[in-house]
Amino acid sequence: MSNLPALKQSGIRWLWLAVLVFAIDIGTKLLVMDTMGYGWPNRIEVLPFFNLLYVHNYGAAFSFLSDASGWQRWLFTAIALGVTALLMVWMRRTPASHTLVNSAYALIIGGALGNLFDRLYHGFVVDFLDFYIGQHHWPAFNIADSAICVGAGLIILEGLLAGKSKTKASQ
């Protein structure tokens, strides 16, 4: 019980954001699986540059290793678990007041766990967001992928901002 106040003051208190990302990701994937047919013929044209398109991704980002024999499922599972554990340790060591970096870690954790759930439960990741220009389509992705990318961007931004403040302080 004596450790509880320290946890409240650490970045761990930002895990609510990871839970929210996970819930939204899984909810949208279940909605897509329950309401859409699989594949290109069943796409829903939303905007001149955006479709909803239910597809399975057996690999990682941009379908990396999707044509491997199945071992990649366990590699990406191990990576998701390792990254989640590492980010939670960093959150534990980071004060809760460091909003940018803690929210970035939480976004990545929520996204990693959303895709991990898919890999373990379905054997693939459900993707459904399809952006394109003309005939050139960006690889389909999902809410978890978006959260991971935004989280990574926030970590880069935080590093740039911290670098600028250190430069100003040394002048």
Buried (B, 14 or more C-beta within 10 A) or exposed (E): EEEEEEEEEBBBBBBEBBEBBBEBBBEBBEEBEEEBEEEEEEBBEEEEEBBBBBBBBBBBBEBEBBEEEEEBBEEBBEEBEEBBEEBBEBBEEBEBEBEEBBBBBBBBBBBBBBBBBBBEEEEBBBBBBBBBEEEEBEBBBBBBBBBBBBBBEBBEEBEEEEEEEEEEEEE
